[in-house]
Amino acid sequence: MPDDFPQRLIACSHCDLPMEVPALEQRQAACCPRCGAVVAKRFRGGWRRVAAFATISLVALFIALGFSYLSLSGGAGDSSASVVGVAWAMILERPLLGSLVGLFFVGVPALQCVAIFGLSVAFLRGQPSLRWRHVAALIERLGPWCMADVFLVGTLVSLIKIASLAEVTFGASFWGFVFFVVYLVAAYSSLDTKRVISDLHRNAD
Ligand SMILES: [Zn+2]
């Protein structure tokens, strides 16, 4: 961004038209006058909603990491697996693949969840400093690398085959992971990071 670009202006992500977005009421969205794309939106509940979703997501993550993910029982005996156990076993067997699985399926989503929670608490406590723009930018950058939902869908697809060979029981960790993914997506979707960065610059002026 050039130095003479006024900080309260934002550029349309579709056609690059710079524009100043007015203050929005809850459940209002601002659209680009040139291409009609949504450039800013404000959800009902504001930061309380984001903080609540991020808190539920964090609690669910602790449950997902601390309990058994699923158990299998069949002719070969019983066995159970946890998310951490599977990731660790993969790291020992295939260090690169295991590290990438742990990073993109758990590490990056967890970091994004903590960043969203921190940002929402900072706004709820009052006027946060301009430094929080780095956290907002980080949340946006991590978006494409969060693959916790892919892990969940991958598990379900592979279980369709396993279910014919053994009895599958989902543990608390599985349901924790479902809640973690759903509420993380809800928190991220309730956040307009471009708008947040614009607000931080406005507060700093
Ligand atoms: Zn546009």
Boltz pocket constraint, residues with backbone or C-beta under 6 A from the ligand:
constraints:
  - pocket:
      binder: B
      contacts: [[A, 12], [A, 13], [A, 14], [A, 15], [A, 16], [A, 17], [A, 32], [A, 33], [A, 34], [A, 35], [A, 36], [A, 37]]
      max_distance: 6.0
